[in-house]
Amino acid sequence: MSTNTLQECDKNGYDLVRGFLTPENLLNIHAELRLLADAVGARIGVSSAGIPDSEIDRPFVEIVKRRPDWQSILYQRLQQLPSIISACSLPQVREMSQSLLKTTAISVWPRVQVRLDLFEDSKNHIRWHHDYLYNRGTQDSFTFWIPLSNVDASMGLLQIAKGSHITADSFHFEKSSDVNKFDYTLSQDQVDRLDIVVPQSYQAGDLAVFHSKTIHSGALNQNPDRARLTLLFRLQNLHTLEDL
Ligand SMILES: O=C(O)CCC(=O)C(=O)O
């Protein structure tokens, strides 16, 4: 891992690492995503044939368009692909998490996850928050957010507040009670205090890595033909668990 990532995470609370997953890592993950899409799609005439790996979200979008009632089954199966479950033990993940957390005693918390952010899915949209609000465990935690297909601005971009891991406790998060499953957000005057950066596009396999107190927000996907398909997990320092 470059010392740059350590410095960036220290200073800004996040770093963007292009090409974090190797072509071989991606080949394995994409092969399994394709097998899942084709196994489910075969029931309703949807196939991934001809779709490049960089847009492997497309057959999933098509399946959910035709069978909205299958969304949750598809989502659950995405979580359980072997290459997804084992992604957090890839050598570059180990190396980076050990350097960032300064320990080899590391655990995933609460789980490895795949997000499938579909067109205007406001129920699953995560607004302004930091991950410690939702996940707890220990503040000594870094989130690995890795798109599995290419993401452009139409699909909603991650907004990250630079340096907010240091000032997070001075922000007041509000709880809303709307359809959204993730109920924390910030009022506009609180958002105005943030120094927000929005990386404009991601290739499959890029990494955004951020500290548990780094304030960030997802954005609604505005592209009806694409989904933001992301792998994410949080790695925590087992020496600093707060509930013991
Ligand atoms: O992918 C997204 O839209 C946001 C994800 C996120 O903020 C999170 O899981 O903490």
The ligand as an SDF file (V2000), in Angstrom:
LIG
                    3D

 10  9  0  0  0  0  0  0  0  0999 V2000
  -23.2010    3.4430   -1.9060 O   0  0  0  0  0  0  0  0  0  0  0  0
  -23.8530    4.3610   -1.4250 C   0  0  0  0  0  0  0  0  0  0  0  0
  -24.7440    4.9220   -2.0190 O   0  0  0  0  0  0  0  0  0  0  0  0
  -23.5530    4.8520   -0.0470 C   0  0  0  0  0  0  0  0  0  0  0  0
  -23.0100    3.7910    0.8130 C   0  0  0  0  0  0  0  0  0  0  0  0
  -22.7030    4.3210    2.1630 C   0  0  0  0  0  0  0  0  0  0  0  0
  -22.6450    5.4870    2.3990 O   0  0  0  0  0  0  0  0  0  0  0  0
  -22.4700    3.3950    3.2610 C   0  0  0  0  0  0  0  0  0  0  0  0
  -22.7420    2.2030    3.1120 O   0  0  0  0  0  0  0  0  0  0  0  0
  -22.0310    3.8560    4.3240 O   0  0  0  0  0  0  0  0  0  0  0  0
  1  2  2  0
  2  3  1  0
  2  4  1  0
  4  5  1  0
  5  6  1  0
  6  7  2  0
  6  8  1  0
  8  9  2  0
  8 10  1  0
M  END
$$$$
